[in-house]
Amino acid sequence: MPKMKSKRALMKRIKVTGTGKVVRHHAYVSHLAPHKTTKQKRHLMKSAVLHKTDYKRIKFLIVK
């Protein structure tokens, strides 16, 4: 049986840290941006760690 492949679309959107955490980007940054406050856009630009319940859901997509 061949090796499992990672979902490349997901791998382009996340990064796995050295400790195994999954880092992601926030949504809602560019669409309808003029209606958002500067503070809101600034906070959305920062990356976020994927929640542990979401990690359980997508861990089979990021097999190595």
N, C-alpha and C positions, 0 to 999 in steps of 0.2 A: 504494500500500500504506500502511495507517495506521501511525502511530508505535507502537513497542513500549511497553507499559505496565509500570511497576514493580509487583512483587508487594507489595500494600499490607500484607498480613499480616507480611511480613518487614520492611518499612519502619517498622512500628510497634515493632519489637523491636531495631532497630539504629540507629546514628547514624554518618554519614560525617563525619570530621573535615576540617579545612581542608587538610591534607596528603594526604587521600585514604584514610587508614586507616579501617577499620570497627571501631567500638566496640560491644561486646555486653555483656549481663548474664550472670552465672553462673546455672546451674541448681542445683536441690537446696537452695534457701534456705528455703522455707517448709514443704515436705512433710516430715513426721517430724522437725521441728526440735528438739523436746525431747531427742532422742537425740544431737544434735550438740553439740560443745563451743562455748563462747562464742567462742573464737578462730576456729574453723572457720566459724561463722556470720558473724563480722565480716569475714573474708577473702572470703566468698562475696558479701557485699553490694557489694563494689567492682566496678567495671566492668573489662572486659578487652578487649584488642585482638584482633581476629579473626586467626587464624593465616594466613600467606600461602597455604598450600595450600587452606584453606577459602575464601579470597577468590577463588581461581581457580575454585572449584566454584560459587560463588553470584554471580559478577559479572554474569551475564546476567539475574539476577533484580532487580538494582538499577539498571537502565538509567535514564538521565535524559532 
